Amino acid sequence: MGVEYKAQQFMGTAEIGARLGGLTRQRVYQLTSEPDFPAPVAELGQGRIWLTADVEVWIAEHRKQTEHRKQAEHRKQADHRRQRDATPGSAADSPW
């Protein structure tokens, strides 16, 4: 009757940073301090820990938001270029 552990059930700041592409401890602290970041399940001597499942849900939600923001920014830039290029005497008409 041993204790069963699930692989990677908990994450600390180092694991969160690695999971997000190698973020610094300072950036992880900023993100985990945001009100929409999941609450830690415990605070140990080494720092706070979170449930991996909670962090993964947060990542998935924020990826969607980031993708939508990127798409909107690309559309905005494309519209701006089209308007600029359609204007007589614009920078697009310049040989320089």
Biopython code that builds the backbone (N, CA, C, O; Angstrom):
import numpy as np
from Bio.PDB.StructureBuilder import StructureBuilder

atoms = [
    (1, "MET", "N", (0.835, -1.192, 0.000)),
    (1, "MET", "CA", (0.000, 0.000, 0.000)),
    (1, "MET", "C", (0.874, 1.247, 0.000)),
    (1, "MET", "O", (0.949, 1.963, 0.999)),
    (2, "GLY", "N", (1.509, 1.492, -1.086)),
    (2, "GLY", "CA", (2.337, 2.680, -1.210)),
    (2, "GLY", "C", (1.514, 3.869, -1.688)),
    (2, "GLY", "O", (0.365, 3.726, -2.108)),
    (3, "VAL", "N", (2.114, 5.015, -1.616)),
    (3, "VAL", "CA", (1.491, 6.241, -2.115)),
    (3, "VAL", "C", (1.719, 6.307, -3.609)),
    (3, "VAL", "O", (2.837, 6.107, -4.084)),
    (4, "GLU", "N", (0.666, 6.586, -4.347)),
    (4, "GLU", "CA", (0.788, 6.712, -5.796)),
    (4, "GLU", "C", (0.952, 8.179, -6.160)),
    (4, "GLU", "O", (0.245, 9.046, -5.647)),
    (5, "TYR", "N", (1.895, 8.439, -7.052)),
    (5, "TYR", "CA", (2.127, 9.795, -7.529)),
    (5, "TYR", "C", (1.891, 9.829, -9.027)),
    (5, "TYR", "O", (2.335, 8.947, -9.761)),
    (6, "LYS", "N", (1.195, 10.846, -9.464)),
    (6, "LYS", "CA", (1.028, 11.039, -10.894)),
    (6, "LYS", "C", (2.209, 11.873, -11.382)),
    (6, "LYS", "O", (2.647, 12.813, -10.719)),
    (7, "ALA", "N", (2.701, 11.510, -12.536)),
    (7, "ALA", "CA", (3.828, 12.254, -13.097)),
    (7, "ALA", "C", (3.416, 13.701, -13.345)),
    (7, "ALA", "O", (2.374, 13.973, -13.941)),
    (8, "GLN", "N", (4.248, 14.612, -12.882)),
    (8, "GLN", "CA", (4.074, 16.043, -13.131)),
    (8, "GLN", "C", (2.703, 16.544, -12.696)),
    (8, "GLN", "O", (2.046, 17.263, -13.448)),
    (9, "GLN", "N", (2.266, 16.184, -11.514)),
    (9, "GLN", "CA", (0.979, 16.630, -11.004)),
    (9, "GLN", "C", (1.044, 18.079, -10.522)),
    (9, "GLN", "O", (0.041, 18.793, -10.542)),
    (10, "PHE", "N", (2.229, 18.505, -10.091)),
    (10, "PHE", "CA", (2.408, 19.851, -9.580)),
    (10, "PHE", "C", (3.486, 20.575, -10.370)),
    (10, "PHE", "O", (4.375, 19.954, -10.954)),
    (11, "MET", "N", (3.390, 21.892, -10.377)),
    (11, "MET", "CA", (4.395, 22.715, -11.041)),
    (11, "MET", "C", (4.795, 23.854, -10.113)),
    (11, "MET", "O", (3.959, 24.461, -9.444)),
    (12, "GLY", "N", (6.084, 24.126, -10.092)),
    (12, "GLY", "CA", (6.592, 25.308, -9.418)),
    (12, "GLY", "C", (6.931, 26.351, -10.465)),
    (12, "GLY", "O", (6.653, 26.168, -11.651)),
    (13, "THR", "N", (7.529, 27.439, -10.026)),
    (13, "THR", "CA", (7.847, 28.503, -10.980)),
    (13, "THR", "C", (8.839, 28.054, -12.044)),
    (13, "THR", "O", (8.743, 28.488, -13.193)),
    (14, "ALA", "N", (9.788, 27.196, -11.687)),
    (14, "ALA", "CA", (10.763, 26.717, -12.682)),
    (14, "ALA", "C", (10.063, 25.912, -13.777)),
    (14, "ALA", "O", (10.363, 26.081, -14.959)),
    (15, "GLU", "N", (9.140, 25.046, -13.391)),
    (15, "GLU", "CA", (8.415, 24.231, -14.377)),
    (15, "GLU", "C", (7.494, 25.091, -15.236)),
    (15, "GLU", "O", (7.360, 24.857, -16.437)),
    (16, "ILE", "N", (6.863, 26.083, -14.620)),
    (16, "ILE", "CA", (5.986, 26.980, -15.386)),
    (16, "ILE", "C", (6.821, 27.760, -16.395)),
    (16, "ILE", "O", (6.437, 27.900, -17.557)),
    (17, "GLY", "N", (7.960, 28.265, -15.945)),
    (17, "GLY", "CA", (8.840, 28.990, -16.858)),
    (17, "GLY", "C", (9.293, 28.134, -18.018)),
    (17, "GLY", "O", (9.301, 28.589, -19.162)),
    (18, "ALA", "N", (9.673, 26.892, -17.737)),
    (18, "ALA", "CA", (10.097, 25.972, -18.796)),
    (18, "ALA", "C", (8.938, 25.665, -19.734)),
    (18, "ALA", "O", (9.107, 25.634, -20.953)),
    (19, "ARG", "N", (7.769, 25.440, -19.164)),
    (19, "ARG", "CA", (6.584, 25.107, -19.981)),
    (19, "ARG", "C", (6.207, 26.248, -20.915)),
    (19, "ARG", "O", (5.671, 26.014, -21.999)),
    (20, "LEU", "N", (6.484, 27.480, -20.501)),
    (20, "LEU", "CA", (6.142, 28.658, -21.303)),
    (20, "LEU", "C", (7.303, 29.106, -22.193)),
    (20, "LEU", "O", (7.295, 30.222, -22.713)),
    (21, "GLY", "N", (8.276, 28.256, -22.362)),
    (21, "GLY", "CA", (9.331, 28.554, -23.313)),
    (21, "GLY", "C", (10.588, 29.148, -22.711)),
    (21, "GLY", "O", (11.341, 29.835, -23.402)),
    (22, "GLY", "N", (10.825, 28.897, -21.446)),
    (22, "GLY", "CA", (12.055, 29.374, -20.832)),
    (22, "GLY", "C", (11.968, 30.781, -20.270)),
    (22, "GLY", "O", (12.937, 31.537, -20.332)),
    (23, "LEU", "N", (10.812, 31.137, -19.721)),
    (23, "LEU", "CA", (10.651, 32.468, -19.130)),
    (23, "LEU", "C", (11.512, 32.622, -17.880)),
    (23, "LEU", "O", (11.820, 31.644, -17.198)),
    (24, "THR", "N", (11.888, 33.843, -17.595)),
    (24, "THR", "CA", (12.663, 34.117, -16.391)),
    (24, "THR", "C", (11.774, 33.978, -15.156)),
    (24, "THR", "O", (10.547, 34.003, -15.252)),
    (25, "ARG", "N", (12.419, 33.831, -13.991)),
    (25, "ARG", "CA", (11.664, 33.760, -12.740)),
    (25, "ARG", "C", (10.845, 35.030, -12.530)),
    (25, "ARG", "O", (9.721, 34.983, -12.030)),
    (26, "GLN", "N", (11.423, 36.162, -12.919)),
    (26, "GLN", "CA", (10.710, 37.426, -12.746)),
    (26, "GLN", "C", (9.440, 37.467, -13.591)),
    (26, "GLN", "O", (8.394, 37.918, -13.124)),
    (27, "ARG", "N", (9.533, 36.994, -14.838)),
    (27, "ARG", "CA", (8.351, 36.996, -15.708)),
    (27, "ARG", "C", (7.303, 36.009, -15.202)),
    (27, "ARG", "O", (6.107, 36.298, -15.241)),
    (28, "VAL", "N", (7.745, 34.853, -14.730)),
    (28, "VAL", "CA", (6.803, 33.878, -14.169)),
    (28, "VAL", "C", (6.104, 34.490, -12.954)),
    (28, "VAL", "O", (4.897, 34.321, -12.786)),
    (29, "TYR", "N", (6.851, 35.195, -12.112)),
    (29, "TYR", "CA", (6.255, 35.856, -10.952)),
    (29, "TYR", "C", (5.194, 36.854, -11.404)),
    (29, "TYR", "O", (4.119, 36.922, -10.808)),
    (30, "GLN", "N", (5.480, 37.627, -12.446)),
    (30, "GLN", "CA", (4.498, 38.582, -12.960)),
    (30, "GLN", "C", (3.226, 37.868, -13.407)),
    (30, "GLN", "O", (2.118, 38.277, -13.062)),
    (31, "LEU", "N", (3.400, 36.800, -14.174)),
    (31, "LEU", "CA", (2.234, 36.077, -14.688)),
    (31, "LEU", "C", (1.431, 35.432, -13.567)),
    (31, "LEU", "O", (0.202, 35.493, -13.561)),
    (32, "THR", "N", (2.130, 34.814, -12.616)),
    (32, "THR", "CA", (1.410, 34.124, -11.539)),
    (32, "THR", "C", (0.771, 35.101, -10.560)),
    (32, "THR", "O", (-0.061, 34.705, -9.744)),
    (33, "SER", "N", (1.148, 36.355, -10.634)),
    (33, "SER", "CA", (0.536, 37.388, -9.783)),
    (33, "SER", "C", (-0.707, 38.001, -10.423)),
    (33, "SER", "O", (-1.440, 38.746, -9.772)),
    (34, "GLU", "N", (-0.942, 37.692, -11.683)),
    (34, "GLU", "CA", (-2.134, 38.209, -12.371)),
    (34, "GLU", "C", (-3.381, 37.597, -11.745)),
    (34, "GLU", "O", (-3.367, 36.437, -11.335)),
    (35, "PRO", "N", (-4.469, 38.382, -11.669)),
    (35, "PRO", "CA", (-5.683, 37.872, -11.016)),
    (35, "PRO", "C", (-6.315, 36.668, -11.719)),
    (35, "PRO", "O", (-7.031, 35.893, -11.084)),
    (36, "ASP", "N", (-6.059, 36.501, -13.027)),
    (36, "ASP", "CA", (-6.678, 35.369, -13.727)),
    (36, "ASP", "C", (-5.812, 34.113, -13.720)),
    (36, "ASP", "O", (-6.223, 33.080, -14.247)),
    (37, "PHE", "N", (-4.616, 34.187, -13.129)),
    (37, "PHE", "CA", (-3.779, 32.987, -13.036)),
    (37, "PHE", "C", (-4.330, 32.110, -11.916)),
    (37, "PHE", "O", (-4.792, 32.632, -10.902)),
    (38, "PRO", "N", (-4.290, 30.792, -12.079)),
    (38, "PRO", "CA", (-4.821, 29.907, -11.025)),
    (38, "PRO", "C", (-4.124, 30.140, -9.684)),
    (38, "PRO", "O", (-2.947, 30.495, -9.627)),
    (39, "ALA", "N", (-4.859, 29.938, -8.644)),
    (39, "ALA", "CA", (-4.296, 30.079, -7.295)),
    (39, "ALA", "C", (-3.361, 28.899, -7.011)),
    (39, "ALA", "O", (-3.640, 27.774, -7.426)),
    (40, "PRO", "N", (-2.272, 29.148, -6.320)),
    (40, "PRO", "CA", (-1.401, 28.030, -5.954)),
    (40, "PRO", "C", (-2.119, 27.121, -4.961)),
    (40, "PRO", "O", (-2.982, 27.566, -4.206)),
    (41, "VAL", "N", (-1.751, 25.849, -4.974)),
    (41, "VAL", "CA", (-2.372, 24.903, -4.048)),
    (41, "VAL", "C", (-1.616, 24.830, -2.735)),
    (41, "VAL", "O", (-2.144, 24.357, -1.729)),
    (42, "ALA", "N", (-0.368, 25.305, -2.749)),
    (42, "ALA", "CA", (0.426, 25.312, -1.510)),
    (42, "ALA", "C", (1.590, 26.271, -1.665)),
    (42, "ALA", "O", (2.023, 26.600, -2.769)),
    (43, "GLU", "N", (2.079, 26.705, -0.513)),
    (43, "GLU", "CA", (3.305, 27.503, -0.497)),
    (43, "GLU", "C", (4.295, 26.765, 0.383)),
    (43, "GLU", "O", (4.084, 26.599, 1.585)),
    (44, "LEU", "N", (5.378, 26.325, -0.237)),
    (44, "LEU", "CA", (6.401, 25.553, 0.454)),
    (44, "LEU", "C", (7.617, 26.431, 0.728)),
    (44, "LEU", "O", (7.650, 27.596, 0.334)),
    (45, "GLY", "N", (8.593, 25.880, 1.388)),
    (45, "GLY", "CA", (9.818, 26.614, 1.629)),
    (45, "GLY", "C", (10.503, 27.025, 0.331)),
    (45, "GLY", "O", (11.176, 28.054, 0.279)),
    (46, "GLN", "N", (10.335, 26.235, -0.698)),
    (46, "GLN", "CA", (10.938, 26.527, -1.997)),
    (46, "GLN", "C", (10.073, 27.436, -2.862)),
    (46, "GLN", "O", (10.499, 27.852, -3.940)),
    (47, "GLY", "N", (8.879, 27.746, -2.409)),
    (47, "GLY", "CA", (7.995, 28.614, -3.185)),
    (47, "GLY", "C", (6.615, 28.007, -3.367)),
    (47, "GLY", "O", (6.283, 26.965, -2.801)),
    (48, "ARG", "N", (5.835, 28.688, -4.165)),
    (48, "ARG", "CA", (4.457, 28.248, -4.413)),
    (48, "ARG", "C", (4.422, 27.137, -5.451)),
    (48, "ARG", "O", (5.301, 27.041, -6.308)),
    (49, "ILE", "N", (3.380, 26.288, -5.360)),
    (49, "ILE", "CA", (3.168, 25.241, -6.354)),
    (49, "ILE", "C", (1.722, 25.273, -6.820)),
    (49, "ILE", "O", (0.812, 25.646, -6.079)),
    (50, "TRP", "N", (1.540, 24.872, -8.068)),
    (50, "TRP", "CA", (0.220, 24.873, -8.703)),
    (50, "TRP", "C", (-0.069, 23.478, -9.239)),
    (50, "TRP", "O", (0.848, 22.699, -9.501)),
    (51, "LEU", "N", (-1.330, 23.176, -9.395)),
    (51, "LEU", "CA", (-1.718, 21.938, -10.076)),
    (51, "LEU", "C", (-1.395, 22.097, -11.555)),
    (51, "LEU", "O", (-1.751, 23.101, -12.172)),
    (52, "THR", "N", (-0.731, 21.116, -12.109)),
    (52, "THR", "CA", (-0.377, 21.155, -13.524)),
    (52, "THR", "C", (-1.610, 21.332, -14.390)),
    (52, "THR", "O", (-1.581, 22.100, -15.352)),
    (53, "ALA", "N", (-2.683, 20.646, -14.072)),
    (53, "ALA", "CA", (-3.909, 20.741, -14.882)),
    (53, "ALA", "C", (-4.435, 22.177, -14.907)),
    (53, "ALA", "O", (-4.887, 22.647, -15.951)),
    (54, "ASP", "N", (-4.382, 22.877, -13.773)),
    (54, "ASP", "CA", (-4.850, 24.267, -13.721)),
    (54, "ASP", "C", (-3.988, 25.169, -14.602)),
    (54, "ASP", "O", (-4.501, 26.026, -15.323)),
    (55, "VAL", "N", (-2.685, 24.967, -14.534)),
    (55, "VAL", "CA", (-1.768, 25.781, -15.333)),
    (55, "VAL", "C", (-1.973, 25.495, -16.821)),
    (55, "VAL", "O", (-1.960, 26.419, -17.635)),
    (56, "GLU", "N", (-2.160, 24.239, -17.178)),
    (56, "GLU", "CA", (-2.379, 23.879, -18.590)),
    (56, "GLU", "C", (-3.651, 24.508, -19.133)),
    (56, "GLU", "O", (-3.678, 24.955, -20.280)),
    (57, "VAL", "N", (-4.709, 24.549, -18.325)),
    (57, "VAL", "CA", (-5.953, 25.202, -18.755)),
    (57, "VAL", "C", (-5.702, 26.688, -18.987)),
    (57, "VAL", "O", (-6.151, 27.247, -19.987)),
    (58, "TRP", "N", (-4.988, 27.327, -18.067)),
    (58, "TRP", "CA", (-4.667, 28.753, -18.196)),
    (58, "TRP", "C", (-3.863, 29.000, -19.470)),
    (58, "TRP", "O", (-4.138, 29.950, -20.204)),
    (59, "ILE", "N", (-2.875, 28.152, -19.734)),
    (59, "ILE", "CA", (-2.061, 28.304, -20.946)),
    (59, "ILE", "C", (-2.937, 28.185, -22.190)),
    (59, "ILE", "O", (-2.830, 29.002, -23.104)),
    (60, "ALA", "N", (-3.794, 27.181, -22.228)),
    (60, "ALA", "CA", (-4.658, 26.978, -23.393)),
    (60, "ALA", "C", (-5.567, 28.179, -23.623)),
    (60, "ALA", "O", (-5.740, 28.611, -24.763)),
    (61, "GLU", "N", (-6.145, 28.718, -22.569)),
    (61, "GLU", "CA", (-7.025, 29.890, -22.700)),
    (61, "GLU", "C", (-6.248, 31.101, -23.196)),
    (61, "GLU", "O", (-6.734, 31.841, -24.051)),
    (62, "HIS", "N", (-5.063, 31.307, -22.675)),
    (62, "HIS", "CA", (-4.283, 32.479, -23.067)),
    (62, "HIS", "C", (-3.682, 32.345, -24.452)),
    (62, "HIS", "O", (-3.457, 33.347, -25.130)),
    (63, "ARG", "N", (-3.421, 31.138, -24.875)),
    (63, "ARG", "CA", (-2.951, 30.953, -26.257)),
    (63, "ARG", "C", (-4.030, 31.387, -27.228)),
    (63, "ARG", "O", (-3.749, 32.046, -28.229)),
    (64, "LYS", "N", (-5.275, 31.014, -26.928)),
    (64, "LYS", "CA", (-6.387, 31.413, -27.800)),
    (64, "LYS", "C", (-6.488, 32.928, -27.850)),
    (64, "LYS", "O", (-6.633, 33.505, -28.928)),
    (65, "GLN", "N", (-6.411, 33.578, -26.693)),
    (65, "GLN", "CA", (-6.502, 35.033, -26.640)),
    (65, "GLN", "C", (-5.343, 35.675, -27.391)),
    (65, "GLN", "O", (-5.537, 36.659, -28.105)),
    (66, "THR", "N", (-4.148, 35.131, -27.238)),
    (66, "THR", "CA", (-2.974, 35.665, -27.912)),
    (66, "THR", "C", (-3.110, 35.521, -29.419)),
    (66, "THR", "O", (-2.771, 36.440, -30.165)),
    (67, "GLU", "N", (-3.604, 34.372, -29.871)),
    (67, "GLU", "CA", (-3.794, 34.164, -31.303)),
    (67, "GLU", "C", (-4.819, 35.147, -31.866)),
    (67, "GLU", "O", (-4.622, 35.688, -32.954)),
    (68, "HIS", "N", (-5.907, 35.382, -31.141)),
    (68, "HIS", "CA", (-6.922, 36.333, -31.605)),
    (68, "HIS", "C", (-6.341, 37.742, -31.685)),
    (68, "HIS", "O", (-6.617, 38.475, -32.635)),
    (69, "ARG", "N", (-5.530, 38.125, -30.683)),
    (69, "ARG", "CA", (-4.897, 39.453, -30.709)),
    (69, "ARG", "C", (-3.939, 39.576, -31.879)),
    (69, "ARG", "O", (-3.905, 40.611, -32.545)),
    (70, "LYS", "N", (-3.154, 38.527, -32.141)),
    (70, "LYS", "CA", (-2.215, 38.557, -33.257)),
    (70, "LYS", "C", (-2.959, 38.689, -34.584)),
    (70, "LYS", "O", (-2.566, 39.472, -35.448)),
    (71, "GLN", "N", (-4.039, 37.917, -34.740)),
    (71, "GLN", "CA", (-4.814, 37.982, -35.977)),
    (71, "GLN", "C", (-5.409, 39.371, -36.180)),
    (71, "GLN", "O", (-5.391, 39.905, -37.289)),
    (72, "ALA", "N", (-5.932, 39.949, -35.112)),
    (72, "ALA", "CA", (-6.511, 41.294, -35.207)),
    (72, "ALA", "C", (-5.440, 42.312, -35.568)),
    (72, "ALA", "O", (-5.688, 43.205, -36.378)),
    (73, "GLU", "N", (-4.259, 42.194, -34.985)),
    (73, "GLU", "CA", (-3.165, 43.122, -35.292)),
    (73, "GLU", "C", (-2.719, 42.974, -36.744)),
    (73, "GLU", "O", (-2.447, 43.974, -37.408)),
    (74, "HIS", "N", (-2.638, 41.735, -37.246)),
    (74, "HIS", "CA", (-2.259, 41.519, -38.646)),
    (74, "HIS", "C", (-3.293, 42.133, -39.585)),
    (74, "HIS", "O", (-2.929, 42.750, -40.586)),
    (75, "ARG", "N", (-4.578, 41.969, -39.271)),
    (75, "ARG", "CA", (-5.626, 42.562, -40.100)),
    (75, "ARG", "C", (-5.522, 44.085, -40.097)),
    (75, "ARG", "O", (-5.668, 44.728, -41.137)),
    (76, "LYS", "N", (-5.270, 44.652, -38.922)),
    (76, "LYS", "CA", (-5.144, 46.102, -38.792)),
    (76, "LYS", "C", (-3.965, 46.615, -39.618)),
    (76, "LYS", "O", (-4.084, 47.628, -40.308)),
    (77, "GLN", "N", (-2.842, 45.926, -39.550)),
    (77, "GLN", "CA", (-1.662, 46.329, -40.312)),
    (77, "GLN", "C", (-1.908, 46.203, -41.812)),
    (77, "GLN", "O", (-1.502, 47.073, -42.583)),
    (78, "ALA", "N", (-2.568, 45.129, -42.230)),
    (78, "ALA", "CA", (-2.862, 44.931, -43.647)),
    (78, "ALA", "C", (-3.801, 46.021, -44.151)),
    (78, "ALA", "O", (-3.606, 46.538, -45.252)),
    (79, "ASP", "N", (-4.812, 46.378, -43.370)),
    (79, "ASP", "CA", (-5.728, 47.454, -43.749)),
    (79, "ASP", "C", (-4.981, 48.771, -43.875)),
    (79, "ASP", "O", (-5.214, 49.537, -44.810)),
    (80, "HIS", "N", (-4.089, 49.030, -42.941)),
    (80, "HIS", "CA", (-3.306, 50.263, -42.976)),
    (80, "HIS", "C", (-2.440, 50.312, -44.238)),
    (80, "HIS", "O", (-2.356, 51.354, -44.888)),
    (81, "ARG", "N", (-1.796, 49.191, -44.588)),
    (81, "ARG", "CA", (-0.959, 49.158, -45.796)),
    (81, "ARG", "C", (-1.798, 49.373, -47.045)),
    (81, "ARG", "O", (-1.387, 50.089, -47.958)),
    (82, "ARG", "N", (-2.975, 48.754, -47.087)),
    (82, "ARG", "CA", (-3.841, 48.930, -48.255)),
    (82, "ARG", "C", (-4.273, 50.381, -48.397)),
    (82, "ARG", "O", (-4.269, 50.919, -49.504)),
    (83, "GLN", "N", (-4.646, 51.022, -47.293)),
    (83, "GLN", "CA", (-5.049, 52.427, -47.343)),
    (83, "GLN", "C", (-3.882, 53.311, -47.753)),
    (83, "GLN", "O", (-4.045, 54.224, -48.562)),
    (84, "ARG", "N", (-2.713, 53.042, -47.199)),
    (84, "ARG", "CA", (-1.531, 53.842, -47.524)),
    (84, "ARG", "C", (-1.179, 53.694, -48.999)),
    (84, "ARG", "O", (-0.881, 54.682, -49.671)),
    (85, "ASP", "N", (-1.212, 52.473, -49.499)),
    (85, "ASP", "CA", (-0.826, 52.222, -50.882)),
    (85, "ASP", "C", (-1.863, 52.751, -51.869)),
    (85, "ASP", "O", (-1.534, 53.001, -53.029)),
    (86, "ALA", "N", (-3.085, 52.921, -51.439)),
    (86, "ALA", "CA", (-4.141, 53.420, -52.316)),
    (86, "ALA", "C", (-4.159, 54.945, -52.377)),
    (86, "ALA", "O", (-4.844, 55.516, -53.225)),
    (87, "THR", "N", (-3.429, 55.603, -51.505)),
    (87, "THR", "CA", (-3.417, 57.059, -51.445)),
    (87, "THR", "C", (-2.386, 57.606, -52.435)),
    (87, "THR", "O", (-1.207, 57.262, -52.340)),
    (88, "PRO", "N", (-2.818, 58.476, -53.410)),
    (88, "PRO", "CA", (-1.853, 59.068, -54.354)),
    (88, "PRO", "C", (-0.809, 59.880, -53.569)),
    (88, "PRO", "O", (-1.116, 60.562, -52.591)),
    (89, "GLY", "N", (0.418, 59.773, -54.041)),
    (89, "GLY", "CA", (1.491, 60.517, -53.403)),
    (89, "GLY", "C", (1.971, 59.888, -52.115)),
    (89, "GLY", "O", (2.688, 60.513, -51.334)),
    (90, "SER", "N", (1.572, 58.648, -51.899)),
    (90, "SER", "CA", (1.973, 57.973, -50.664)),
    (90, "SER", "C", (3.410, 57.499, -50.741)),
    (90, "SER", "O", (4.057, 57.600, -51.784)),
    (91, "ALA", "N", (3.893, 56.990, -49.645)),
    (91, "ALA", "CA", (5.256, 56.467, -49.596)),
    (91, "ALA", "C", (5.462, 55.342, -50.606)),
    (91, "ALA", "O", (6.585, 55.107, -51.053)),
    (92, "ALA", "N", (4.398, 54.657, -50.962)),
    (92, "ALA", "CA", (4.514, 53.560, -51.929)),
    (92, "ALA", "C", (4.886, 54.091, -53.304)),
    (92, "ALA", "O", (5.480, 53.363, -54.099)),
    (93, "ASP", "N", (4.547, 55.362, -53.607)),
    (93, "ASP", "CA", (4.874, 55.963, -54.900)),
    (93, "ASP", "C", (6.304, 56.486, -54.931)),
    (93, "ASP", "O", (6.817, 56.784, -56.010)),
    (94, "SER", "N", (6.939, 56.603, -53.823)),
    (94, "SER", "CA", (8.280, 57.171, -53.744)),
    (94, "SER", "C", (9.325, 56.181, -54.232)),
    (94, "SER", "O", (9.252, 54.994, -53.914)),
    (95, "PRO", "N", (10.303, 56.662, -55.006)),
    (95, "PRO", "CA", (11.376, 55.748, -55.422)),
    (95, "PRO", "C", (12.342, 55.463, -54.281)),
    (95, "PRO", "O", (13.203, 54.594, -54.419)),
    (96, "TRP", "N", (12.229, 56.159, -53.171)),
    (96, "TRP", "CA", (13.131, 55.990, -52.041)),
    (96, "TRP", "C", (12.417, 55.225, -51.006)),
    (96, "TRP", "O", (12.977, 54.952, -49.944)),
]
sb = StructureBuilder()
sb.init_structure("model")
sb.init_model(0)
sb.init_chain("A")
sb.init_seg("    ")
for serial, (resi, resn, name, xyz) in enumerate(atoms, 1):
    if name == "N":
        sb.init_residue(resn, " ", resi, " ")
    sb.init_atom(name, np.array(xyz, "f"), 0.0, 1.0, " ", f" {name:<3s}", serial, name[0])
structure = sb.get_structure()
